[in-house]
Amino acid sequence: MFFEKLIDRYISQYQMNLIHTHYAEVENMYQQMRGWRHDYRNHIQVLKSYAATDDIESIKKYLNELDTDLNTIDTTIKTGNKMTDAIFNSKISLAKSKNITIIADAHVPVELSCSGLDLCIIIGNLFDNAIEACLPLPENQRIIRVYIDMKNTQLYISFTNFTASKKMKKYNGRFPTTKGKGHGFGLVRIDTIIKRYSGYISRNSEDGVFTTEILLPQN
């Protein structure tokens, strides 16, 4: 029991440090974006001055520089919640590095009644499990679909991914991890968080597709 609590504490601290690191990175990107908007009028004035002298080449060069500058601060997904953006874009970057296609539509309120850290742990672990399940597949079949939005007073989270197994079987009411003995902490942590908020979780495996659906009360 002591050993399990020690491991759980270690994982919690590791995930907290990781999330706060990514959060700081996203906060920096938001600041850069605000700065870019602040300079918008100056950029327009420069372009107008080039246009007044018909200096097309300078206009093209300036626009290319602006485009490059904006691309460096543009995030893949903007959910509306900074902490969620941090873990979202981190995992999407990881998935893309493994040639996994991400199809995402996510909208998260700025203010949540549940802990932002708990939400990031849920999303992070769901991404990790989906990425792991996709890897044995040919690259053109590696797809993860994510949908997050409010449904009345509850935050709805859906993750769907293809798997190598046509239909996974449950053991003791739980789908097993493919990482081997000693793993599976992510699934337990998700279930623990959902239970704490009196939420709902459903996992389903059918025809080579694995789906997780979660409802988190926000009132």
FIBAKOL-759139 format. One record per residue (C-alpha): z, x, y; residue number from 1; residue in one letter. Coordinates in steps of 0.1 Angstrom, whole numbers, padded with zeros to 4 digits, m for minus. Each point is the difference from the previous one (the first is absolute). Layout:
! residues N
zz  xx  yy  nr  rest
Z  X  Y  NUM  A
...
END
This chain:
! residues 219
zz  xx  yy  nr  rest
0000  0000  0000  1  M
0009  0028  0024  2  F
m0032  0019  m0008  3  F
m0021  m0031  0006  4  E
0017  m0006  0034  5  K
m0006  0037  0009  6  L
m0037  m0003  m0008  7  I
m0003  m0032  0019  8  D
0017  0016  0031  9  R
m0023  0030  m0003  10  Y
m0031  m0022  m0001  11  I
0012  m0022  0029  12  S
0006  0031  0022  13  Q
m0033  0015  m0010  14  Y
m0019  m0031  0009  15  Q
0019  m0005  0032  16  M
m0008  0035  0012  17  N
m0037  m0004  m0010  18  L
m0003  m0034  0018  19  I
0017  0013  0032  20  H
m0024  0030  0000  21  T
m0030  m0023  m0002  22  H
0015  m0023  0026  23  Y
0003  0029  0024  24  A
m0037  0008  m0006  25  E
m0011  m0035  0007  26  V
0022  m0003  0031  27  E
m0018  0031  0013  28  N
m0034  m0016  m0007  29  M
0011  m0031  0019  30  Y
0011  0021  0030  31  Q
m0034  0018  0000  32  Q
m0017  m0034  m0001  33  M
0020  m0012  0030  34  R
m0009  0032  0018  35  G
m0037  m0005  m0007  36  W
0002  m0036  0014  37  R
0017  0014  0031  38  H
m0028  0024  0006  39  D
m0027  m0027  m0006  40  Y
m0007  m0005  0037  41  R
m0004  0037  0005  42  N
m0025  0002  m0028  43  H
m0020  m0029  0016  44  I
m0001  0017  0033  45  Q
m0013  0032  m0015  46  V
m0028  m0019  m0019  47  L
m0009  m0019  0033  48  K
m0003  0033  0018  49  S
m0024  0014  m0026  50  Y
m0020  m0033  0000  51  A
m0003  0001  0038  52  A
m0020  0033  m0004  53  T
m0019  m0011  m0031  54  D
0017  0028  m0020  55  D
m0006  m0016  m0034  56  I
0008  0032  m0019  57  E
0035  0003  0016  58  S
0006  m0037  m0008  59  I
m0009  0006  m0037  60  K
0022  0031  m0002  61  K
0030  m0017  0016  62  Y
m0004  m0031  m0022  63  L
m0001  0023  m0031  64  N
0032  0017  0012  65  E
0017  m0033  0005  66  L
m0011  m0012  m0034  67  D
0014  0031  m0017  68  T
0033  m0003  0019  69  D
0004  m0036  m0009  70  L
m0008  0005  m0037  71  N
0028  0026  m0003  72  T
0027  m0026  0009  73  I
m0016  m0031  m0017  74  D
0021  m0012  m0030  75  T
m0016  m0016  m0030  76  T
0022  m0032  0000  77  I
0019  m0015  0029  78  K
0023  m0027  m0014  79  T
0019  m0005  0033  80  G
0031  0016  m0013  81  N
0003  0038  0006  82  K
0022  0009  m0030  83  M
m0023  m0020  m0024  84  T
m0030  0018  0015  85  D
0016  0033  m0008  86  A
0003  m0006  m0037  87  I
m0032  m0020  m0002  88  F
m0022  0027  0015  89  N
0017  0027  m0019  90  S
m0007  m0017  m0034  91  K
m0035  m0010  0010  92  I
m0007  0037  0008  93  S
0014  0009  m0034  94  L
m0021  m0026  m0018  95  A
m0032  0011  0018  96  K
0006  0036  m0010  97  S
m0001  m0013  m0036  98  K
m0033  m0019  0006  99  N
0018  m0034  m0001  100  I
m0015  m0028  0022  101  T
0026  m0019  0021  102  I
m0007  m0035  0012  103  I
0028  m0011  0023  104  A
0009  m0028  0023  105  D
0035  0004  0012  106  A
0020  m0017  0028  107  H
0037  0008  0004  108  V
0022  m0013  0028  109  P
0015  0025  0023  110  V
0035  m0015  m0006  111  E
0011  m0006  m0035  112  L
0032  m0014  m0013  113  S
m0002  0022  m0031  114  C
0004  0038  0004  115  S
m0032  0019  0009  116  G
0011  0027  m0023  117  L
0002  m0024  m0029  118  D
m0034  m0014  0007  119  L
m0015  0035  0001  120  C
0017  0008  m0033  121  I
m0016  m0031  m0015  122  I
m0035  0008  0014  123  I
0002  0037  m0009  124  G
0010  m0007  m0036  125  N
m0027  m0027  m0004  126  L
m0026  0024  0013  127  F
0012  0028  m0023  128  D
m0001  m0023  m0031  129  N
m0035  m0013  0010  130  A
m0013  0035  0006  131  I
0014  0012  m0034  132  E
m0017  m0029  m0018  133  A
m0034  0006  0016  134  C
m0003  0037  m0008  135  L
m0011  m0004  m0037  136  P
m0029  m0021  0012  137  L
m0035  0012  0010  138  P
m0001  0006  0038  139  E
m0022  m0030  0007  140  N
0026  m0023  m0016  141  Q
0030  0014  0019  142  R
0009  m0028  0024  143  I
0033  m0012  0015  144  I
0001  m0032  0020  145  R
0030  m0006  0023  146  V
0008  m0032  0020  147  Y
0031  m0004  0022  148  I
0008  m0028  0024  149  D
0025  m0026  0009  150  M
0001  m0033  m0020  151  K
0022  m0023  0020  152  N
0034  0018  0001  153  T
m0008  0025  m0028  154  Q
m0019  0033  0000  155  L
m0026  m0002  m0028  156  Y
m0011  0033  m0016  157  I
m0028  0002  m0026  158  S
m0013  0031  m0018  159  F
m0029  m0002  m0025  160  T
m0015  0029  m0018  161  N
m0022  0006  m0030  162  F
0015  0017  m0031  163  T
m0013  0017  m0031  164  A
0019  m0025  m0022  165  S
m0015  m0035  m0003  166  K
0034  m0016  m0003  167  K
0033  0018  0003  168  M
0030  m0012  m0020  169  K
0035  m0005  0012  170  K
0030  0015  m0017  171  Y
0034  m0015  0007  172  N
m0016  m0021  0027  173  G
m0014  0030  0019  174  R
m0034  0017  0000  175  F
0005  0037  m0011  176  P
m0008  0030  0021  177  T
m0027  0023  m0012  178  T
0017  0031  0014  179  K
0022  0005  m0031  180  G
0037  0001  m0008  181  K
0023  0004  0030  182  G
m0024  m0017  0025  183  H
m0002  m0035  0012  184  G
0025  0002  0028  185  F
m0025  m0015  0025  186  G
m0002  m0032  m0020  187  L
0037  m0003  m0001  188  V
0004  0007  0037  189  R
m0025  m0027  0009  190  I
0017  m0025  m0022  191  D
0034  0009  0014  192  T
m0012  m0004  0036  193  I
m0017  m0034  m0007  194  I
0032  m0012  m0017  195  K
0021  0011  0030  196  R
m0021  m0021  0024  197  Y
m0002  m0030  m0024  198  S
m0037  0005  m0001  199  G
m0026  m0006  m0027  200  Y
m0022  0024  m0020  201  I
m0027  m0007  m0026  202  S
m0019  0026  m0020  203  R
m0031  m0009  m0020  204  N
m0024  0019  m0022  205  S
m0033  m0017  m0011  206  E
m0035  0012  m0007  207  D
0006  0035  0012  208  G
0015  m0011  0033  209  V
0036  0005  0009  210  F
0015  m0021  0028  211  T
0034  0000  0017  212  T
0010  m0027  0024  213  E
0032  0000  0021  214  I
0016  m0024  0025  215  L
0027  0013  0023  216  L
0020  m0026  0021  217  P
0000  0008  0037  218  Q
0023  m0026  0014  219  N
END
